């Protein structure tokens, strides 16, 4: 099965203006706000994201981070999601380009293959200047999904 990024973002949701001064603080807040996949708790998801962040920053540059667990934690493929989080104030996450992170795409996947497909799709969209401009404007879920469908 190939991943449908628009569907995964719709399932994960888009959150705007989240406050926090560290990845851990952001992860704690967002896991309490987002719908957590069946069989998992917000504390478990938060812990998995924090543990991965300790190993190596998930910031990829251009103000974007891709937080995810070190190993896939979602049991059912239908429960996968990508949660888009716009930060109220950008935070330093040791990005390769040294740019502060203003948006996170939190990836909750069911297996390595799907995880890599999600990453590949996201990287494809991040290469599009218009898509990055939408992110910088804190685009709504509808705007993001519309652009993703046009680029797919």
DOPATI-871893 format. One line per field, with one value per residue: residue number from 1; residue in one letter; chain; z negated, x negated, y of N, C-alpha, C in turn. Coordinates in Angstrom, 1 decimal, always signed. Atoms other than C-alpha are relative to their C-alpha. Example, Ala and Ser with C-alpha at 12.3 -4.5 7.8 and 13.67 -1.06 7.14 Angstrom:
nr <- [1	2] .
rest <- [A	S] .
kette <- [A	A] .
n_pz <- [+0.0	+0.0] .
n_px <- [-0.9	+0.9] .
n_py <- [-1.2	-1.1] .
ca_pz <- [-7.8	-7.1] .
ca_px <- [-12.3	-13.7] .
ca_py <- [-4.5	-1.1] .
c_pz <- [+0.0	-0.8] .
c_px <- [-0.9	+0.8] .
c_py <- [+1.2	+1.1] .
This chain:
nr <- [1	2	3	4	5	6	7	8	9	10	11	12	13	14	15	16	17	18	19	20	21	22	23	24	25	26	27	28	29	30	31	32	33	34	35	36	37	38	39	40	41	42	43	44	45	46	47	48	49	50	51	52	53	54	55	56	57	58	59	60	61	62	63	64	65	66	67	68	69	70	71	72	73	74	75	76	77	78	79	80	81	82	83	84	85	86	87	88	89	90	91	92	93	94	95	96	97	98	99	100	101	102	103	104	105	106	107	108	109	110	111	112	113	114	115	116	117	118	119	120	121	122	123	124	125	126	127	128	129	130	131	132	133	134	135	136	137	138	139	140	141	142	143	144	145	146	147	148	149	150	151	152] .
rest <- [X	X	X	X	X	X	X	X	X	X	X	X	X	X	X	X	X	X	X	X	X	X	X	X	X	X	X	X	X	X	X	X	X	X	X	X	X	X	X	X	X	X	X	X	X	X	X	X	X	X	X	X	X	X	X	X	X	X	X	X	X	X	X	X	X	X	X	X	X	X	X	X	X	X	X	X	X	X	X	X	X	X	X	X	X	X	X	X	X	X	X	X	X	X	X	X	X	X	X	X	X	X	X	X	X	X	X	X	X	X	X	X	X	X	X	X	X	X	X	X	X	X	X	X	X	X	X	X	X	X	X	X	X	X	X	X	X	X	X	X	X	X	X	X	X	X	X	X	X	X	X	X] .
kette <- [A	A	A	A	A	A	A	A	A	A	A	A	A	A	A	A	A	A	A	A	A	A	A	A	A	A	A	A	A	A	A	A	A	A	A	A	A	A	A	A	A	A	A	A	A	A	A	A	A	A	A	A	A	A	A	A	A	A	A	A	A	A	A	A	A	A	A	A	A	A	A	A	A	A	A	A	A	A	A	A	A	A	A	A	A	A	A	A	A	A	A	A	A	A	A	A	A	A	A	A	A	A	A	A	A	A	A	A	A	A	A	A	A	A	A	A	A	A	A	A	A	A	A	A	A	A	A	A	A	A	A	A	A	A	A	A	A	A	A	A	A	A	A	A	A	A	A	A	A	A	A	A] .
n_pz <- [+0.0	+0.1	+1.0	-0.5	+1.0	+0.3	+1.0	+1.3	+0.6	+0.4	+1.2	+1.1	+0.3	-0.1	+1.3	-0.2	+1.1	+1.2	+0.8	+0.7	-0.2	-0.3	-0.7	+1.0	+0.4	-1.2	-0.1	+1.2	-0.3	-1.2	+0.3	+0.8	-0.9	-1.2	+0.2	+0.1	-0.6	+1.0	+0.7	+0.5	+0.9	-0.4	+0.7	-0.7	-1.3	+0.4	+0.4	-1.2	-0.8	+0.7	-0.1	-1.4	-0.1	+0.7	-0.8	-1.1	-0.4	-1.2	-0.8	-1.3	-0.7	-0.5	+1.0	+0.0	+0.7	-0.3	+1.2	-0.1	+0.9	-0.6	-0.7	-0.2	+1.2	-0.3	-0.2	-1.1	-1.1	-0.1	+1.1	-0.3	-0.2	+0.0	+0.7	-0.4	+1.1	-0.2	+1.3	+0.2	-0.1	-0.5	+1.0	-0.4	+0.1	-0.6	-1.4	-0.8	-0.6	+1.2	+0.1	+1.1	-0.5	+0.2	-0.2	+0.2	-0.6	+1.0	-0.8	+0.8	-1.0	+0.5	-0.4	-0.6	-1.4	+0.0	+0.6	-1.1	-1.0	+0.5	-0.1	-1.4	-0.4	+0.6	-0.7	-1.3	+0.2	+0.6	-1.1	-0.8	+0.6	+0.3	+1.2	+1.2	+0.3	+0.7	+1.4	+0.6	+0.3	+0.9	-0.8	+0.7	-0.4	-1.3	-0.9	-0.1	-0.7	-1.4	-0.7	-0.1	-1.1	-1.3	-0.3	-0.1] .
n_px <- [-0.8	+0.7	-0.6	-0.8	+0.4	-1.1	-0.8	+0.7	+0.0	-1.4	-0.2	+0.8	-0.4	+0.9	-0.1	+0.7	+0.4	+0.3	+1.1	+0.9	+1.3	+0.8	-0.8	-0.7	-1.2	-0.9	-0.5	-0.9	-1.2	-0.7	-0.5	-1.2	-1.0	-0.3	-0.7	+1.0	-0.4	-0.5	+1.0	+1.1	-0.3	+0.7	+1.3	+0.8	+0.4	+0.9	+1.3	+0.7	+0.5	+1.1	+1.1	+0.6	+0.6	+1.3	+1.0	+0.4	-1.1	-0.8	+0.0	+0.5	+0.3	-1.1	-1.0	-0.8	+0.5	-0.8	+0.0	-0.6	+0.6	+1.1	-0.6	-1.5	-0.7	-1.4	-0.3	-0.8	+0.3	-1.1	+0.1	+1.2	-0.4	+1.0	-0.6	+0.7	+0.0	+0.6	+0.4	-0.2	+1.4	+0.9	+0.9	+1.2	+0.1	+1.2	-0.2	+1.2	+0.1	+0.0	-1.3	-0.9	-1.2	-1.3	-1.0	+0.3	-0.9	+0.2	-0.4	-0.3	-0.1	-0.2	+1.2	+1.1	-0.3	-1.0	+0.7	+0.9	-0.8	-0.4	+1.1	+0.2	-1.0	+0.2	+1.1	-0.4	-0.8	+0.8	+0.9	-0.9	+0.1	-1.3	-0.4	+0.7	-0.6	-1.2	+0.4	+0.5	-1.2	-0.9	-1.1	-1.0	+0.0	-0.6	+1.0	+1.1	-0.5	-0.3	+1.3	+0.5	-0.7	+0.4	+1.3	+0.0] .
n_py <- [-1.2	-1.2	-0.9	-1.2	-1.0	-0.9	+0.7	+0.1	-1.3	-0.2	+0.8	-0.5	-1.3	-1.2	-0.8	-1.2	-0.8	+0.8	-0.6	+0.9	-0.5	+1.1	+1.1	+0.8	-0.8	+0.0	+1.4	+0.2	-0.7	+0.5	+1.4	-0.2	-0.6	+0.8	+1.3	+1.1	+1.2	+1.0	+0.8	-0.8	-1.1	-1.3	+0.0	+0.9	-0.7	-1.1	+0.6	+0.5	-1.2	-0.6	+0.9	-0.1	-1.3	+0.1	+0.7	-1.0	-1.0	+0.4	-1.1	+0.3	-1.2	-0.8	-0.3	+1.1	+1.2	+1.2	+0.9	+1.3	+1.0	+0.7	+1.1	-0.3	+0.3	+0.2	+1.4	+0.2	-0.9	-0.9	-1.0	-0.9	-1.4	-1.0	-1.1	-1.2	-0.9	-1.3	-0.6	-1.4	-0.6	+1.0	+0.5	+0.5	+1.5	+0.4	+0.4	+0.0	-1.3	-0.8	-0.8	+0.4	+0.7	-0.7	+1.0	+1.4	+1.0	+1.2	+1.2	+1.3	+1.0	+1.4	+0.8	-0.7	-0.3	-1.1	-1.2	-0.5	-0.6	-1.3	-0.9	-0.3	-0.9	-1.3	-0.7	-0.4	-1.2	-1.0	-0.6	-1.0	-1.3	-0.5	+0.8	-0.6	-1.3	+0.3	+0.3	-1.3	-0.8	+0.8	+0.4	+0.8	+1.4	+0.0	-0.5	+1.0	+1.2	-0.4	-0.1	+1.4	+0.7	-0.5	+0.5	+1.5] .
ca_pz <- [+0.0	+0.8	-1.7	-1.1	-2.8	-2.5	-4.4	-7.0	-7.7	-7.8	-10.4	-12.4	-12.2	-11.9	-15.1	-15.0	-17.5	-19.9	-22.6	-24.0	-24.3	-23.7	-21.6	-24.8	-25.9	-22.4	-22.3	-25.8	-24.7	-21.3	-22.5	-24.9	-22.1	-19.2	-18.7	-19.8	-17.8	-19.4	-21.9	-22.7	-25.4	-25.0	-27.6	-25.6	-22.3	-24.0	-25.5	-22.2	-20.4	-23.2	-23.2	-19.4	-19.8	-22.3	-19.8	-17.0	-16.1	-13.8	-12.4	-8.6	-7.7	-6.2	-9.6	-9.4	-11.8	-11.3	-14.9	-15.0	-17.2	-16.8	-15.9	-14.5	-17.4	-15.7	-15.7	-12.9	-9.5	-9.5	-12.7	-11.1	-11.0	-10.4	-12.8	-11.5	-14.3	-13.7	-16.6	-18.1	-18.4	-16.4	-18.5	-18.1	-17.3	-15.9	-12.3	-9.6	-8.2	-11.8	-11.1	-14.0	-13.6	-13.1	-11.9	-12.8	-10.9	-13.7	-12.0	-13.7	-11.5	-11.7	-10.0	-8.5	-4.9	-5.5	-7.6	-4.7	-2.2	-4.4	-4.7	-0.9	-0.3	-2.7	-1.2	+2.2	+1.0	-0.9	+2.4	+3.8	+3.1	+3.1	+0.5	-1.8	-1.4	-2.5	-5.6	-6.3	-6.2	-8.6	-6.0	-7.2	-6.9	-3.8	-2.1	-2.8	-1.6	+1.5	+2.4	+1.6	+3.9	+6.7	+6.4	+6.1] .
ca_px <- [+0.0	-1.3	-0.8	+1.7	+0.1	+3.2	+5.2	+2.5	+2.4	+6.2	+6.2	+3.4	+4.6	+3.1	+2.3	+1.4	-0.4	-1.6	-3.8	-6.9	-10.6	-11.9	-11.0	-10.1	-7.7	-6.1	-5.8	-4.1	-1.6	-0.8	-0.4	+2.2	+4.1	+3.9	+6.0	+3.7	+3.8	+5.7	+3.7	+1.3	+1.3	+0.3	-2.5	-3.8	-3.9	-5.5	-8.2	-8.9	-9.3	-11.5	-13.7	-14.3	-15.1	-17.8	-19.6	-19.7	-17.7	-14.8	-15.2	-15.8	-16.3	-14.2	-12.5	-11.1	-11.4	-10.1	-9.6	-9.0	-9.7	-12.9	-10.9	-7.3	-4.9	-1.5	+0.0	+2.5	+1.7	+5.1	+4.1	+1.0	+1.1	-1.0	-0.3	-1.3	-2.3	-3.0	-5.0	-4.1	-7.8	-10.4	-12.8	-16.4	-16.7	-20.2	-19.1	-21.7	-21.1	-21.0	-17.5	-15.1	-12.1	-8.7	-6.8	-6.8	-5.4	-5.0	-5.0	-3.3	-3.8	-3.1	-6.3	-9.6	-8.4	-5.4	-7.7	-10.2	-7.4	-6.0	-9.4	-9.9	-6.6	-7.3	-10.7	-9.2	-6.7	-9.4	-11.4	-8.4	-8.9	-5.2	-4.6	-7.3	-5.8	-2.5	-4.2	-5.8	-2.3	-0.9	+1.4	+4.7	+5.3	+7.5	+4.8	+2.1	+4.3	+5.3	+1.6	+0.6	+3.3	+2.2	-1.4	-0.6] .
ca_py <- [+0.0	+3.4	+6.2	+9.0	+12.0	+14.2	+11.5	+11.0	+14.8	+15.0	+12.2	+13.8	+17.3	+20.8	+22.8	+26.4	+28.6	+25.9	+27.4	+25.8	+26.5	+23.0	+19.9	+18.0	+20.8	+20.9	+17.0	+17.0	+19.6	+18.2	+14.6	+15.9	+17.7	+15.3	+12.2	+9.3	+6.1	+3.2	+1.2	+4.0	+6.7	+10.4	+9.8	+6.8	+8.8	+11.8	+9.6	+7.9	+11.3	+12.6	+9.5	+9.8	+13.5	+12.7	+10.5	+13.1	+16.2	+15.6	+19.1	+18.9	+22.5	+25.3	+25.7	+22.2	+19.2	+15.6	+14.2	+10.5	+7.5	+5.6	+2.5	+2.5	+2.5	+2.3	-1.2	-0.8	+0.7	+2.4	+4.3	+6.0	+9.8	+12.9	+15.8	+19.3	+21.7	+25.4	+26.9	+30.2	+31.0	+29.1	+27.0	+26.0	+22.2	+22.1	+22.0	+21.4	+24.9	+26.4	+27.8	+27.7	+25.3	+26.9	+23.8	+20.1	+17.2	+14.5	+11.1	+8.1	+5.1	+1.4	+0.0	+0.9	+0.7	+3.1	+5.4	+5.7	+6.3	+9.1	+10.7	+10.4	+12.1	+14.9	+15.6	+15.7	+18.4	+20.3	+20.8	+22.8	+26.5	+27.2	+24.4	+25.9	+29.3	+27.9	+26.5	+29.9	+31.4	+28.8	+27.4	+25.8	+22.1	+22.8	+24.8	+22.2	+19.3	+21.2	+21.8	+18.2	+16.9	+19.2	+18.1	+14.4] .
c_pz <- [+0.0	-0.9	+0.7	-1.1	-0.4	-1.1	-1.3	-0.8	-0.5	-1.3	-1.2	-0.5	+0.1	-1.2	+0.2	-1.3	-1.3	-0.6	-0.6	+0.4	+0.3	+0.7	-1.0	-0.5	+1.1	+0.0	-1.1	+0.3	+1.1	-0.2	-0.9	+0.8	+1.1	-0.3	+0.1	+0.6	-1.0	-0.5	-0.5	-1.0	+0.4	-0.7	+0.8	+1.3	-0.3	-0.3	+1.2	+0.9	-0.7	+0.0	+1.3	+0.1	-0.7	+0.8	+1.0	+0.3	+1.2	+0.9	+1.4	+0.8	+0.5	-1.1	-0.3	-0.9	+0.3	-1.2	+0.3	-1.0	+0.7	+0.7	+0.2	-1.3	+0.2	+0.4	+1.3	+1.1	+0.1	-1.0	+0.2	+0.2	+0.0	-0.6	+0.4	-1.2	+0.3	-1.4	-0.1	+0.2	+0.4	-1.1	+0.7	-0.2	+0.7	+1.4	+0.8	+0.6	-1.1	-0.1	-1.1	+0.7	-0.3	+0.3	-0.1	+0.7	-0.9	+0.7	-1.0	+1.0	-0.6	+0.3	+0.7	+1.5	+0.1	-0.5	+1.1	+1.1	-0.4	+0.1	+1.4	+0.5	-0.5	+0.6	+1.3	-0.1	-0.5	+1.1	+0.8	-0.8	-0.5	-1.3	-1.2	-0.3	-0.7	-1.5	-0.7	-0.3	-0.9	+0.6	-0.8	+0.5	+1.5	+1.1	+0.2	+0.8	+1.4	+0.8	+0.2	+1.1	+1.4	+0.4	+0.1	+1.4] .
c_px <- [-0.9	+0.7	+0.7	-0.3	+1.1	+0.9	-0.7	+0.0	+1.4	+0.3	-0.8	+0.3	-1.1	+0.2	-0.8	-0.3	-0.3	-1.2	-0.9	-1.4	-1.0	+0.8	+0.8	+1.3	+1.1	+0.6	+1.0	+1.3	+0.8	+0.6	+1.3	+1.2	+0.5	+0.8	-1.1	+0.5	+0.4	-1.1	-1.2	+0.5	-0.8	-1.4	-1.0	-0.6	-1.0	-1.4	-0.7	-0.6	-1.2	-1.3	-0.7	-0.7	-1.3	-1.1	-0.5	+1.2	+0.8	+0.3	-0.7	-0.5	+1.2	+1.1	+0.9	-0.6	+1.0	-0.1	+0.6	-0.7	-1.1	+0.4	+1.5	+0.7	+1.5	+0.3	+0.7	-0.3	+1.0	-0.1	-1.2	+0.6	-1.3	+0.7	-0.9	+0.1	-0.8	-0.3	+0.3	-1.3	-0.9	-1.0	-1.3	+0.0	-1.2	+0.2	-1.3	-0.3	+0.0	+1.2	+0.9	+1.3	+1.2	+1.2	-0.5	+1.0	-0.3	+0.5	+0.2	+0.3	+0.1	-1.2	-1.0	+0.3	+1.0	-0.7	-0.9	+0.8	+0.6	-1.1	-0.3	+1.0	-0.2	-1.2	+0.3	+0.8	-0.9	-0.9	+0.8	+0.0	+1.4	+0.5	-0.7	+0.5	+1.3	-0.3	-0.4	+1.2	+1.0	+1.3	+1.0	-0.1	+0.6	-1.0	-1.1	+0.5	+0.2	-1.4	-0.6	+0.7	-0.4	-1.4	-0.2	+0.2] .
c_py <- [+1.2	+1.0	+1.2	+1.1	+0.9	-0.7	-0.1	+1.4	+0.3	-0.8	+0.5	+1.4	+1.1	+0.9	+1.2	+0.8	-0.7	+0.7	-1.0	+0.5	-1.1	-1.1	-0.8	+0.7	-0.1	-1.4	-0.2	+0.6	-0.6	-1.4	+0.1	+0.6	-0.8	-1.2	-1.1	-1.3	-1.0	-0.8	+0.7	+1.1	+1.3	+0.0	-0.9	+0.7	+1.1	-0.6	-0.6	+1.1	+0.6	-0.9	+0.1	+1.3	+0.0	-0.6	+0.9	+0.9	-0.5	+1.3	-0.3	+1.2	+0.7	+0.2	-1.2	-1.1	-1.1	-0.9	-1.3	-0.9	-0.7	-1.3	+0.3	-0.5	-0.3	-1.4	-0.2	+1.0	+1.1	+1.1	+1.0	+1.4	+0.9	+1.3	+1.2	+1.0	+1.3	+0.5	+1.5	+0.8	-1.1	-0.4	-0.6	-1.6	-0.5	-0.5	+0.2	+1.4	+1.1	+0.9	-0.6	-0.7	+0.8	-1.0	-1.4	-0.8	-1.3	-1.2	-1.2	-1.0	-1.4	-0.9	+0.8	+0.4	+1.2	+1.3	+0.6	+0.6	+1.4	+1.0	+0.4	+1.0	+1.4	+0.7	+0.5	+1.4	+1.2	+0.7	+1.0	+1.3	+0.5	-0.7	+0.6	+1.3	-0.1	-0.3	+1.3	+0.9	-0.7	-0.4	-0.9	-1.4	-0.1	+0.4	-1.0	-1.2	+0.3	+0.0	-1.4	-0.7	+0.5	-0.5	-1.5	-0.5] .
